[in-house]
Amino acid sequence: MPTAASTVRVTGPLAPFAEGLRRFLLSEGYTPLSAANVLRLTAHLSRWMTTQGVPAALMPTRVEQFLHHRRRCGYTKFRSTRSLRSILAYLASIGAIEGPRAADRRPACPLLQWYVDYLLTERGLTAPSVRQYATTAARFLAAQADVRRLSAADVTAFVLRESRRYSIGTTKLAVTALRSFLRYLHVTGEIEADRTGAVPPVAGWRVAGLPPQVAAADIAPLLAACHRQTVVGRRDYAVLLLLARLGLRAVEAATLTLDDLRWAASEIVIRGKGSESRLPLPQDVGQALVAYVRVRGRAPTRGLFLRVRAPQGGLSVAGIQAIVAQACRRARVAPIGAHRLRHAAATAMLRQGASLTQIAQVLRHRSVNTTAIYAKVDTARLRPLARPWPVGAP
């Protein structure tokens, strides 16, 4: 019996790839109806390519032209670049078009391109760090009329503007990136004087404030709002428990695999920030994971938490964060971030009598000084240390 996807007719330059695309979509977990919708989009794209004389080697600029044409035709769905991802991914996988290259994602400014190459080759920074440094450098260059005439006042003014727009932590990162960029400009001869001394330090102490707090009464509604009769509900419940009970970071939850669950030892392996640690698996967390794994289904990945919509694959960090946000909406509580549940886990352990050293081990802090901020929320232990107010003082 023919499916909806097999009845879609594609003509034009993409016609030879239609059947392969259909099989590719079904293998990625698309339903026959969803695959048919993608093929209808492919058919429209192929017809447009015929009228415009566009070869199969589709370029990104042509993609934008097609989407503009589709919007002008009155289509209300599949009008963004994201709609074409699966089509372009398949065509690139078989060599019909060129896939995105690293060079295509480089900054347009030659100076920024050279700086990015320096960070990758000479400094050996990771891709996220390079993006952060390059973003700060781009904002800095955009604020300068002529970088060769850069003055100390220009550098200070930029940092002051950044401090008004961003938090202390973000500003500190921007200052670090700015010093790196200024050193690069000086060493390469783009500026005559070393302006790193003009970068003002950012005042801010690690234990100056209080950690964000989430009451246990706020976490219970998030867990109760998960419909554990469904696959999605069981997955979300397990994710929330890992964040709130074990204090996992979003990236640590996203990178968990089936092999990280050591059932015989009642342990779970956590990988994050270049380290690996094993934590005891609490009974309630273990039961939630078992309930999810039983209905998880087969997938082409060993990732523990899976997407429920095509294409198949593991959840990303953004997916973990979205689970927390959706749980807040379902429970009708104030929105909180995934990292806030990590703070809730630390606060709960402290109030149950755990020491800072024990909390640091669970949270996988490299230094107990990082954990020391949580001592400030333990009012019961701090009360005996408070000195009495002098009698008769104003």
PyMOL commands that set and color helices and strands:
alter all, ss='L'
color gray80, all
select helices_A, chain A and resi 5-7+15-27+32-52+60-72+81-93+102-105+110-123+127-142+147-149+152-165+168-187+196-198+216-224+231-245+250-254+258-260+283-296+317-331+338-351+356-363+368-377+379-385
alter helices_A, ss='H'
color red, helices_A
select strands_A, chain A and resi 261-262+267-272+275-280
alter strands_A, ss='S'
color yellow, strands_A
deselect
rebuild
show_as cartoon
